[in-house]
């Protein structure tokens, strides 16, 4: 808790948490109240800066208001759609003596949401679902936030309706479940995107329908009746117009649906989706050390874990190939797409889940954005396992430059030197060495560093990491420099317009 730059350093984290509906209370320092507004040393209007990216922000100006302000912050952060609250504390308020009273309950007018399930709309939704021939459930991050995974799975099994997830919704039902189709969106599976494009009823739960999910909005589920459940009324019909809007908590709504839902005759539709899965499965070249093999090794070697991704190609491969169920949880930055999220988020996950393995999947670019947290992890003896997929590029940017900008590479090669040939658009054996050496960098912090270049060395590296219980273990996987994330929907195209091969 500090003022000025200490407070502004929180801004990206606040926006990240807000976009992904993470309940978070941030306490920032402020100059004394008598200096506020005078451009004092390290004074910033952090309330003004963060007001548009959080649920509530306040500066406490009286000591007697402190207890209620703190209580209110935690209530607002967790009520309705979870989010971020910022409490700004001037230095004189921090130093002032006062009552230790802290309220157990606090009534907040107009801030709480009515989460009662509207049963009339539930009945309408079930009526539409009952007459559907090609229905799908679309589970977003709201299902995971509401801890409604069991209810979502039971509803799918009861009705027989296949389930598609957003990236944030992955794990809403086990990824190995026979009714799970895959993720949708610009890097969604062929079967998932095709099912959305051909369904006649789209039953969405806890998703914002952002552009990474929908592709060309006019073509998204164009022939479907749309039922949309979300706890936040502003999310409904903002991007995709809902025929049946249902403002409710995901868990409560799913329980209400379970009380009245019936089995549906959709076996032909499920068979059609399975044929798409068989014809166009998520694939990757099998030669050498590939991201798919790394994810499959994690699936095989870790029965229970919290898996945290950074942002970029590493994130997309993880969301494609990781197996997630009730024993494995995935954390990622979905709404803001914040590079550098993975490692510090994993440290927090390990502190919160000391009995679980915590694995970070990061790229070589994102890992360096918060590498200083390695010191934190070493000092506090936090044994996270860090998997760096090193292709020597900011891979997602490079992929777009290759596929949509005629290989006009700029600012994406991590091996670039000032002396490199201008206009270079293809890596060669003459490229400079990568900087930094991640193994030596980890060791300089006092962590364990391992480099893996062959598939047959993966298991040994993970076993070493499992035994290291005092420090982080950094495993650097050297992967092909120009491997791409596929399928991909070109920008501005419909979900049905997928590129399946490089």
PyMOL commands that set and color helices and strands:
alter all, ss='L'
color gray80, all
select helices_A, chain A and resi 5-8+11-19+33-35+46-53+63-78+91-95+119-130+141-145+149-159+190-198+211-214+217-219+233-235+250-260+267-279+291-301+313-321+341-352+364-367+373-379+395-404+438-445+455-467
alter helices_A, ss='H'
color red, helices_A
select strands_A, chain A and resi 24-30+56-60+84-90+135-139+162-165+180-183+201-205+225-230+244-247+305-309+328-331+357-363+385-390+448-452+473-478+488-489+498-499
alter strands_A, ss='S'
color yellow, strands_A
deselect
rebuild
show_as cartoon
